[in-house]
Amino acid sequence: MRALLLWCAQNEWLSENVPRWGFVRRAVKRFMPGEDFDSALKAAVAFKSLGIGAVFTKLGENIKALSEATAAVEHYETVLKTAAEAGLEPEISVKPTQVGLDIDPDATFANLNRLADSAARAKGFLWIDMEGSAYTDRTLDLYNRLHARHSGVGVCLQAYLYRTAADINRLLPFKPAIRLVKGAYAEPADRAFPAKRDVDANYLALCALMLPDANRGRLRLVLATHDIQLIDRIARFADAIGIDRHKLEVHMLYGIQSAQQMKLAAEGYRVKALIAYGDAWYAWYLRRLAERPANVVFVARQMFG
């Protein structure tokens, strides 16, 4: 199922035609409050009253012209300013290919640096999202250059890649912010663990590697997963080494495990919902289903029930 969903995410014909189908658009509403930022902001304000923060991401990647990158930067600047004015602690998550990485690496750095400046002015935070493994080195290079200038910048790392432990060890001396996900792209077996159980085991091992630094305030560690059992195992390990619950931060997607998000927040975890919006949702949506194919059953009920 996972392989099929990831193949569909990359298929050009499906990408062009499926988003027009009304029953698919209805199913997508599980994962996003709407296609515009106003809908995302409204959801974030509602989350605040529940003790849950928000990270905004406008869907879109692999842009074809630098004018599109400029438009994305200007949009995110508005997001940061508007969210701050609404009383939120604004955080954004941006894919490097959304701001030009396929076209001009120097322009991409300038765009991300501009967003980091905007995030600092809004007392917010910039997350650099991770894409397929072909972009990993370039994304980490961008992050290292930005982090040398700005403290309020973090990077997403993927537990299914064999290389991630080594990447973490290189980052830790510089007091980074790391959002750890399992990984949602189609990767060959020589780059990524093909079996879910191995990805889960590596996720746990990577957290064990990072938790001591998080406890000492040398790392902002975010557990970006909907796997409640995995979060519980990490929490037990954290308890064993004396880490306070409020130092554990969990990010989940809007619309997934909503009850668990509220439960974790009530238990003292720092919880944020990643709120996605925009019309370029097709590939992103399929990757979300591929992360946990059991979601397909839920979506089928939404579509046909």
N, C-alpha and C positions, 0 to 999 in steps of 0.2 A: 504493500500500500504506500509506504513512504517513497519508494523508488518511483512509483507511478505518479504520485502527486508532484514530486520534484521534476519529473519529465514534463508534466503538464505545465508547470511554472515556467519552463524554458521554451515551450512551443510557441512560435510566433503566431500561427493561425489562431490557436486558442486564446492567446493574449489579446488579439485584436477583436475577436468575436464574442467570447464568453461574457465579458463585462456588459454587453448589451442585453443579456438575458435577465428578465425581471426577477425570476425566482432565485437566481444567483445573487443579484443585488440585495434581495431581502435577507439571504443567508449571511451576507457579509456584515450585516448590522450587529451580529453578535460581537464582532471584534472592533468595531469603531462606532462612535456616537453619531457620525455624520461625515460628509465630505468637506465641510468647511471648518475654519478655525473657531468660529463662533460656537459651533456645536461642541468642539473639544474643550473650549474655555468653560462653557456651561457645565460640562461634566466634571471638570477639574474643581470648580467652585463647590459643587455638590460633594465631591470627595473630601474636600478640606474639612467639612463639618463632621466627617467620620474619622478624622485623624489620619487621612491618607493623602499623600502628596501626588504630584503629577509630573510626568516627563512628556513633552510634546514632540511629535515627529510628523512632518508632512511627507507623505509617501511620494516616492520618485527616486530614480537612480539612473546611472548611465546616460546622463544628458548629452545632447549632441552639439550644443553651441554654448559658448561662454556667456552669452546673453541670458540663457536659461539659468546658469549658475548665479549670475548677478541677481536675477529675480528671486531665486531661492534665498540668497543671503538677505535681501531686503525684506522678504517675508518673515524670516526668522527674527530679524531685528524688531519688526513690529510685534511678533509673538512675545518676545522677551519684555518689551516695554509694556504691552497691554496686560500681560499676566501679572507683572509686578504691580501695576496700577490697580489690579483686581485683588491685591492682597496676598498673592501667591508667591512662593519661592520658585521663580521660573527656571525650569531645566528643559533643554532641548537635546534631541539626539539626531545627528546629521550623518548621512552617508557621504564619504569622500567623493564618490562618483556623482553625487547630486550637486556638488559644487565644483566639478571640473576635472577630477583625477584622470579620466580617460583622455582628456584633451591637453591639459597644461598643468604639470605638478606645481610650478611656481605660483600660478594663478590660484590653484587650489589652496596652497598654504596661505596666500594673502587673504583669500575668502574666509578660511577658518580662523585666521588671526583676527580678522575684522569681527567675526562672531564672538570670539573669546573676549574681545574688548567690550562688545555690547553686553555680553553676559555679566562681565564684571561691573559695568555701570548699573545693571539691573539687580545686582546682588544675586545673580543666578549662577547657572552652571552649564557647560557645554560638554556633551558626550559625543565622542567620535565613534560612530557605529562601525562594525566590522562586516565586510562582505565576503565573497568567496576567497579561497586561499591564494589565488593569483594576486590578490591585493594586500595580503597580510604584511609583507615587508614594507611596502610603500605607506600603508596606513600607520604602522608603528613608527616609521621615520617621521611622518607628519606629527604624530602625537608627541614624540620626543622633542621635536623642535618647538612645538606649541607649549608643552609643559615647562620648558626652560624659561618661557616668558610669562606664563599664566598659571596660577595655582588652581583655578577653577575649571580644569579641563580633565576629562577622563576618557578611557578607551574601553571598548568592548573586546573581550577575548572569548575564544570558543573552545570548550572542553573536549570536543571530538577530534581536534587536531593533535597529532603526536607532539608537535613542536611547542605546545602552549606552556608546558612546565619550564622549558628553557627561556621562553619569552618572559615569563613572570620573574624568573631569577634575574634576568637582565634589567627589568623595570624596578624591582623592589628597592634598590639603593637610592632611588630618586623620589621616594614618597609619592607613588602614583595614586590614581583612582582607577579601579578596575571593576568593570561590570562583567561578571562571568555568566555566559550562556552555554547551553549545550551545543548549539550549532544547527543551522537550518538550510545549508546549501548541499547540493550534490557534489561529493568529493570522492576521489579515487581511494582505494584501500591502502595505497602506499602513503597517503597523507593523513587519513582520518580513521578512527576506530569505526568499523562497519556495524558492530553489534551494540545495541542500546545498553546492555549490562556493562559493557566496557566503558562506554561514555559516562554512565552513572558513576562507576568506580573511579574514573579519572577526575570527574567533577569533585567527588568527595576528597580525593587525594590533593587536588589543587587547593581546595579550601583549607585543608589541614596545613598546607604549606604557607598560606597567606594569613591565617587567623592570628598568629602571634604578632605579626607586624600591624594588623588591624587593631589589636588590643593595645599596642604601644602608641597608637595614633600616627603611625608611619604609613598608613594605607587606608584609603576609603574602599572597602570591599562591598560590592553589591552582589547578592545572590539573585540572579535574574532567571528564575525558573518557576514553573507551576507545580513542580514535583514536591508535594507536601511531605511525603515520606523522606525524601532527600533533605529537605529543609530541617526536619526533625532530627535526622542523624547528625547534621552539621551543628545544630543547636546543642545536642547532647555533648558533642566534642567540645564546643565552646564552653559549656558549663563546667566540664571536667578541668579545663585549664584556667577557669576563673574569669571568663569574659562576660561582661554585663550584657543582658538581653538587648538593651537599647543600642549597643554597638553593632548589632546584626541588622543589616539593611536588605530588604527584599523588594524586588521589582517584578511586577506581573503585568500582563497585557490587560487593557480594558476589556471587561466582559468575560474574563476567564477566572474561575475560582473566586468570584466576587465575595462570597460568604467567608472564604478562607482569608481573603485580604483583610476584611473587617476583623476577623478573629485574631489574626497576627498583630494588627495594630492595637487591639485591645489588650493583648498580652505583652505589649511593650516593644515590639519590633518597630523599626523604622520602615514604613511601607510606602511605596509609590506605584502608581499605575502608569504604564506607558500608553499614552493616548495617541493613536494614529488617526490621520484624517487625510483627505485628498482623493482625487479620482484615479490615481495610478496605483490601485490596490491589488490588481490581479495576481502578480507574481508573489507579492508579500503575503497575500491571503493564502495562497497554496502552500507556501512555506510554513505558515502557521499551522495548517492542517497536518502537514508532514511531520512537524515536531511531535505531534501526538495524534496519530491516526484515529484514535477513539473519538476525536472530535467530529469525525465524519458522520457518525451516528447522530450526534446532536444536530448537526447541520441538516441532515436528511429529514429529521423531524420538523425543523424549522421550515424547510422547503415544501414538504409534502404533507405534514401533519395538520 
